[in-house]
Amino acid sequence: MIKKKIATITLASALTLASMAGLTACGNMDLWDTNYTLRYAVLEENGHDVLHTIESWSDSESDSAMFRTSCCGNYIWTSVNKAVLYESKPSSDAYDYECGGHE
């Protein structure tokens, strides 16, 4: 009787953990690597690709993301279709100019 209860609890726990793992793997997060360190964003602004330094960022359930930039101190809410994120600074051919300066 006790073995049956232990087996039932173990099975229920395993199913619960499997369900939780499956649900957390949706969206922008990886099951094992849920911490992204993104420092740069190239955003399309008025027909130009502008490099911003990211202070913090978040995404939403829709196709949008919010960036807090340290280069100009702005909060920028944009479509993910108009942003490319980088961990390291991209080469200069990936953007037209950096935030705060025009060529």
N, C-alpha and C positions, 0 to 999 in steps of 0.2 A: 504494500500500500504506500509506504513512504517512498520507495523507488519510483513508483508511478507518478507521484506528486512532483518529485525532483525532475523526472523526465519531462513532464508537462511544463513545468516552470522553465526548464532549460530550452525547450522547443519554443515556447512563447517569447522568451527573451531573444533567441536567435532570429525569429521572424520579425520582431520589433526592430532590432538593430539593422537587419537587412532592409527593411522598409525605410528607416531613417537614412541609411546610406544612399539608397536609391533616390530619395527626395532631395537630399542635399547636393547631389551631383548635377542637378538641373541648372541652367543659366550660365552665368559667368564663372562659376566656381568649380574647380576641380575637386574630386573627392579627397585626394591626398595633399594637394598643394593649393590651399585656399588663400595664401597670402601673396598678392602681387605687388612688386615694388616697381612702380612706373614713375619715372622722373620727368619725362618730356612728352609733350603732345604737339603734333602738327595739326592745326585746325584751319579749315577753309573759312576765310573771312573776306567778304567783298571781292571774291574772285582771286584772292591770294592765299598761299599756304604760309601760315605764320607759326613759328616755333615758340611754344610756351614752356616754362619750367613749372612743373606740377608740385604744389604743396600737399594737396590731398585730392581725392577723387571718389566718386561713387557712381554706380549705375542704377538703373531702374528696371522694372519688369518690361518696359517698352524699349524702343530703340533709341534711348537717350542716355546721356551721361552728364554729370556735373563735375567741373574742375575748379579748384581753388588754385590760382596761379600765384607764384611768388614773384614773378617778373613784373607784373603790373598790379597785383593785389586784387584782381577781379574774381568774381564767381562767374563762370561761364557754363551755361546750360546749352547743350548742343545735341545734334543727332549723331549717333555713332557712325553714320555714313559719311560724316564730315570731319572725322577725327582719326588720326593714326597715333597710337601710343607707343612709347619707347622706354626701355629700361636705361639704355645708355644714349648719350646725345647722338642724334643721327648725323650723317654727313651733310654738308651744306647744299648738296643738290636735291635733298629731300624737302626743302622749304625755300620760300622766296626771301624772307627776312625774319629776324628774331623779334619777339615782343619788345616794344619800346623803341624800335629803330627802323627806319625805312632806308632802303638803298636808293 
